């Protein structure tokens, strides 16, 4: 086992990765291609260019280029908050009385409070290089919207954010951070778009979902010249940019000859989990090493643990291409769970293919047990975690307690994707004992599955 490990393992500026790692290049079975919803034919770069920047469209479809160079301007911006520290959770280990070693990669050391800035900078850079006026996007808990507003301010782009309505109301401070950086923030679904009005008609009084907000953001981008849509999770390009998390993590662990046995991340659309595990999964796929991976999701939105593996729309308004993924159905609108970043009906096509092949496990937790773990972590390690990250904390604690039962001295690594300082409404409800758990019934899920497009070859696997 590793000894004499500092509390914080830092890399130097020069050790910040110069290349993104494209996990798809090492996947024997590639993720299923995006399909045109009308013809069901695989999309080409030119099909995606009306929605995404040209360079991002190329990255989205690139299954072969293993390493993609990080532009110098992006690396320079990264240096304002990267490298991010790898932390040894000594206090948590002691409190759990476990023989396990616990490490976490802390991505909250920037104003956005999360890992989302890693991709926001890259996407804003490519938009600026293309000469665009601005970008549109959606945001759940607000971390992505905050990150994108920061990146757009840096590169001089207009930023229009559609924020899931329940989060817009619960997380006013994060909304105001976005506005401070110059973003226009609209609660979704709204009456400002055709698709928003349709969703409100079908679901009056809804608190919205990421799927709803995506629909509105895509509509605005495609109806305004000089704008493109950008997304903070799910897409191949986003997992590519987030590989910087895992690359830094592996470099830091290699410096101290640390090899993780179990790697855990929270999973909504898949950006942080995919980014964290990327280089480790690459080693597993190529037979260089073996690891156990665990994706953790909320029981209120259990796409991996209870979803179907099929082609589905990425948005509620059904205006996006079809992606093959584990999905609860594009019409599924989860309860007003405070882990807003995990309230998405589907998962990354990359992760979905890997999960379908049995390359990682998935577990789901109720909200109250997640916040109990968050409280325990805050009192031991001193950091207040975001609700999303707290799912990974709960998973890590459970694995550490298993080690205590068996006496196994495993090394556990998890991703602490962000801080929870703008999530105090949720913490207040937990502390007051008013927080509740919502677990959809099979009938609830079937309503979402009924929205999945039915065409030959799209049966559930």
FENFENLIN-V553594 format. One record per pair of residues at least 24 apart in sequence whose ideal C-beta (glycine too) atoms are under 8 Angstrom apart, sorted by the first residue. I is the first residue (numbers start at 1). J is the second residue. Records with the same first field share a line. If there is no record, write none. Layout:
I = J, J
This chain:
1 = 101, 409, 411
2 = 101, 256, 257, 258, 411
5 = 88, 101, 256, 258
6 = 88
7 = 87, 88, 90
8 = 85, 86, 87, 88
9 = 85, 86, 87, 88, 252, 253, 255, 256
10 = 83, 85, 252
11 = 83, 248, 251, 252, 255
12 = 83
13 = 79, 83
15 = 83, 248, 251
16 = 75, 78, 79, 82, 83, 244, 248
17 = 70, 243, 244, 247, 248, 251
18 = 69, 70, 75
19 = 67, 68, 69, 70
20 = 67, 68, 69, 70, 240, 241, 243, 244
21 = 66, 67, 240, 243, 246, 247, 278, 279, 282
22 = 62, 63, 65, 66, 67, 68, 240, 243
23 = 239, 243, 274, 278, 281, 282, 285, 350
24 = 62, 63, 64, 236, 350
25 = 63, 64, 65, 66
26 = 66, 282, 285, 286
27 = 63, 285, 350, 353, 354
28 = 285
29 = 353, 357
30 = 63, 353
31 = 63, 236, 324, 349, 350, 352, 353
32 = 311, 323, 324, 349, 353
33 = 61
34 = 60, 61, 321, 322, 323, 349
35 = 311, 321, 322, 323
36 = 321, 322
37 = 313, 318, 320, 321, 322, 453
40 = 322, 455
43 = 321
47 = 321
48 = 321
50 = 222
51 = 218, 221, 222, 228, 229, 320
52 = 228, 229, 230, 237
53 = 123, 126, 127, 130, 132, 228, 230
54 = 126, 130
55 = 126, 129, 130
56 = 123, 126, 230, 237
59 = 236, 237, 240
60 = 235, 236, 237
61 = 236
62 = 236
68 = 240
70 = 122, 244
71 = 122, 125
73 = 125
74 = 121, 122, 125
77 = 121, 125, 151, 154
78 = 118, 121, 244
80 = 110
81 = 109, 110, 117
82 = 244, 248
83 = 248, 252
84 = 109, 245, 248
85 = 109
86 = 248, 249, 252, 253
87 = 381, 416
89 = 380, 381
91 = 380, 381, 382
92 = 377, 380, 381, 397, 400
93 = 400
94 = 380
95 = 376, 380
96 = 397, 400, 401, 404
97 = 404
98 = 400, 401, 403, 404
99 = 403, 404, 407, 408, 409
100 = 399, 400, 403, 404, 408, 409, 410, 411, 412
101 = 258, 409, 410, 411, 412
102 = 396, 400, 412, 414
103 = 253, 258, 260, 411, 412, 413, 414
104 = 396, 413, 414, 415, 416
105 = 245, 248, 249, 276, 413, 414, 415, 416
106 = 383, 416
107 = 245, 272, 415, 416, 417, 418
108 = 383, 386, 416, 417, 418, 419
110 = 147, 150
111 = 146, 150, 177
112 = 143, 146, 147, 150, 418
113 = 143, 146, 386, 418, 419, 421, 422
114 = 143, 144, 146, 147, 386, 417, 418, 419
115 = 242, 245, 271, 272, 275, 415, 417, 418
116 = 143, 144, 146, 147, 148, 232, 271, 418
117 = 147, 150, 151
118 = 241, 242, 244, 245, 275
119 = 147, 232, 237, 238, 241, 242, 271
120 = 144, 147, 148, 150, 151, 230, 232
121 = 151, 154
122 = 241
123 = 148, 151, 230, 237, 241
124 = 148, 151, 152, 154, 155, 157, 230
125 = 151, 155
127 = 155, 157, 228, 230
128 = 155, 156, 157
130 = 228
132 = 157, 226, 227, 228
133 = 157, 158, 225, 226, 227
134 = 158, 159, 160, 226, 227
135 = 159, 160, 221, 227, 228, 229, 230
136 = 160, 161, 162, 217, 218, 220, 221, 224, 227, 228, 229, 230
137 = 161, 162, 217, 229, 230, 231, 232
138 = 162, 163, 164, 188, 210, 213, 214, 216, 217, 231, 232
139 = 163, 164, 167, 178, 213, 232
140 = 164, 167, 210, 213, 268, 340, 341, 342, 343, 344
141 = 167, 171, 174, 338, 339, 340, 341, 386, 387, 388, 423
142 = 167, 171, 174, 175, 177, 178, 340, 422
143 = 174, 232, 341, 386, 388, 418
144 = 232, 233, 341
145 = 174, 178, 183, 185
146 = 174, 177, 178, 181
147 = 232
148 = 183, 230, 232
149 = 177, 178, 179, 181, 182, 183
150 = 181
152 = 181, 182, 183
153 = 181, 182
158 = 182, 184, 227
159 = 183, 184
160 = 184, 186, 217, 220, 227
161 = 185, 186, 217
162 = 186, 187, 188, 190, 213, 214, 216, 217, 220
163 = 187, 188, 213
164 = 188, 207, 208, 209, 210, 212, 213, 340, 343
165 = 189, 206, 207, 208
166 = 207, 208, 336, 340
167 = 340
169 = 207
170 = 336, 338, 340, 425, 426
171 = 340, 422, 423, 425
173 = 422
174 = 422
177 = 422
186 = 216
188 = 212, 213, 216
189 = 213, 216
190 = 216
192 = 216
193 = 219, 220
194 = 219
195 = 219, 317, 319
196 = 317
198 = 317
199 = 316, 317
203 = 333
206 = 333
207 = 333, 336
208 = 333
209 = 316, 332, 333, 334, 343, 344, 345
210 = 268, 269, 343, 344, 345
211 = 313, 314, 315, 316, 317, 330, 332, 333, 344, 345
212 = 315, 316, 317, 333
214 = 314, 315, 316, 317, 320
215 = 315, 316, 317, 318, 319, 320
216 = 317
218 = 315, 317, 319, 320
219 = 317, 319
232 = 269, 271
233 = 268, 269, 270, 271, 341, 344, 348
234 = 269, 270, 271, 314, 323, 325, 344, 346, 347, 348
235 = 348
236 = 348, 349, 350
238 = 269, 271
239 = 270, 271, 274, 275, 278, 348, 350, 351
241 = 275
242 = 271, 272, 274, 275, 276, 278
243 = 274, 275, 278, 279
244 = 275
245 = 272, 275, 276, 278, 415
246 = 275, 276, 277, 278, 279, 280
247 = 278, 279
249 = 276, 279, 413
250 = 279, 280
253 = 413
258 = 411
259 = 289, 411
260 = 291, 411, 412, 413
261 = 291, 292, 410, 411, 412
262 = 291, 292, 293, 294, 399, 410, 411, 412, 413
263 = 291, 292, 293, 294, 413, 414
264 = 293, 294, 295, 296, 392, 395, 396, 399, 412, 413, 414, 415
265 = 294, 295, 296, 392, 414, 415, 417
266 = 295, 296, 297, 339, 342, 388, 389, 390, 391, 392, 415, 417
267 = 295, 296, 297, 304, 342, 347, 351, 362, 391
268 = 297, 301, 339, 341, 342, 343, 344, 347, 388
269 = 344, 346, 347, 348
270 = 295, 347, 348, 350, 351
271 = 348
272 = 388, 415, 417
273 = 351, 415
274 = 348, 350, 351
276 = 413, 415
277 = 360
281 = 354, 359, 360
284 = 359
285 = 359
292 = 360, 361
293 = 359, 360, 361
294 = 360, 361, 362, 363, 395, 399
295 = 351, 355, 360, 361, 362, 363
296 = 362, 363, 364, 365, 391, 392, 394, 395
297 = 342, 362, 363, 364, 365, 391
298 = 334, 337, 339, 342, 343, 364, 365, 366, 367, 370, 391
299 = 364, 365, 366, 367, 437, 439
300 = 334, 335, 337, 343, 366, 367, 437, 438, 439, 440
301 = 328, 332, 334, 337, 342, 343, 344, 345
302 = 328, 364, 440
303 = 327, 328, 344, 345, 346, 347
304 = 347, 355, 362, 364
305 = 362, 363, 364
306 = 364, 440, 445
307 = 346, 347
308 = 449, 452, 460, 461
309 = 352, 356, 460, 461
310 = 452, 458, 459, 460, 461
311 = 452, 453, 455, 458
312 = 345, 346, 451, 452, 453
313 = 451, 453
314 = 346
316 = 345
322 = 453
323 = 349
324 = 349, 352, 353
325 = 349, 352
326 = 352, 355, 356
327 = 452
328 = 445, 448, 449
329 = 445, 447, 448, 449, 450, 451, 452
330 = 448, 451, 452
331 = 447, 448, 450, 451
332 = 440, 445, 447, 448, 451
334 = 438, 440
335 = 438, 440
337 = 367, 438
338 = 367, 387, 423, 425, 426, 429, 435
339 = 367, 370, 387, 388, 390, 391
340 = 387, 388
341 = 386, 387, 388
342 = 388, 391
345 = 448
356 = 461
363 = 395
365 = 391, 394, 395
366 = 437, 439
367 = 435, 436, 437, 438
368 = 430, 435, 436, 437
369 = 394
370 = 394
371 = 426, 427, 430, 435
372 = 430
373 = 397
374 = 420, 427
375 = 430
383 = 416, 419
384 = 419, 420, 421, 427
385 = 416, 418, 419, 420
386 = 417, 418, 419, 420, 423
387 = 420, 423, 426
388 = 417, 418
389 = 415, 416, 417, 418, 420
390 = 420
392 = 416, 417
